[in-house]
């Protein structure tokens, strides 16, 4: 009887210990826990931020940078002098580089590198209206919520989103990218906007997957652009865009509706072995070097390849 009581008591203790352990267990327990206030303190003072394998609790706010001024009656610009480098981190709160207060729109200018490699963002990320002078690197990261890079401007530094996964709606419209950009192997699960953006240097969108709609209307590519091996699951729109450099959509997959209306292609353009299952139209577009009638696109039964009022200025 004593043995039975002892074992019963021992089981009760173990069960209680396990229960307490479950209560105390927090997400990302394998990583060290960092309060966002620690990062914000460094940003405020202009100190470098370097972290690995951490779970960041709270909001990271770049508008706390003390070096700031009023640039017009309704806008304050914060100058972020910290280099920010995070590897293999989970950011559980918001990332704020732009916010609207009662009297001002507060925006950020980053004077040094900003790097979030292989990171997970669980809340919203807002870098709209930001200026970047050096490297911007979000490679192999996961955005689980809304992402906003609308109206950002960059210098000659690279703008990297290679292997990045976007779960929610994303905005990259009205950007002015002054350096090399790379979205290769990225995945967009929801709609994404790139409309009215400018890419001054080569831009890579190879092996990218758009699972919903992608809007590139009125976009300017001033150098080479590559969409090779990319997949457009829904509609893709490049209407009124300008392609000044080499343009490639080799072995890309076009489904549903793909529009290149009123576009200008100034250099060699290739759609070799692209697959069409739906509608692909180049209506009213002008080609200086290439001929869309010779693109060698694989057109499935029931699909439409439309070249109405298309002009090819190549002499052959």
Buried (B, 14 or more C-beta within 10 A) or exposed (E): EEEEEEEEEEEEEEEEEEEEEEEEEEEBEEBEEBEBEBBBEBBBEBEEBEBEBBBBBBBBBBBBBEBBEEEEEEEBBBBBBBBBBBBBBBBBBBBBBBBEEEEBBBBBBBBBBBBBBBBBBBBBBBBBBBBBBBBBBBBBBBBBBBBBBBBBBBBEBBBBBBBBBBBBBBBBBBBBBBBBBBBBBBBBBBBBBBBBBBBBBBBBBBBBBBBBBBBBBBBBBBBBBBBBBBBBBBBBBBBBBBBBBBBBBBBBBBBEBBBBBBBBBBBBBBBBBBBBBBBBBBBBBBBBBBBBEEBEBBBEEEBEBBBEEBEBEEEE
